[in-house]
Amino acid sequence: MTKLNTLITTATLALLAGAGTSFAQAQATALVDISGKTMVPGFNVTADDLESMNVYNAAGEKIGEIEDVVGTDASTPTGVAIDFERSANLGREHRVVDITKVKQDGLRLVVDIDAAAAAQLPVYDD
């Protein structure tokens, strides 16, 4: 009976691990573009104003630009899809960064991120 319990537990854990990955993928694909005139909380600008703005790392180096402001529906901004620069070595896909991780430093937008963290971010296909 112990071997059977071990087998059931192992199978259950494997299914749960796969479900977590599927959930994260489903969550990333469920994001939509925010309506351009929607105000983005914390930035006092519209989604249109944020799009195409350059993004810098904490050292002041340009790492990309905002491709899209995204959210769970067209009027609720929850993240930004960043098009990372090839030279930043953070990948070429548009990756979604939680809006709370983007900081404004004067006229610059700053995201403190490294390659390992960027690789874990959801990919956004618009």
Secondary structure, DSSP 4 states (H G I P E B T S, - for coil): -HHHHHHHHHHHHHHHHHHHHHHHHHHHHT-EEPPTT-EETTTTEEHHHHTT-EEE-TTS-EEEEEEEEEEEETTEEEEEEEEE-GGGTS-SSEEEEEGGG-EEETTEEE----HHHHHHSPB---
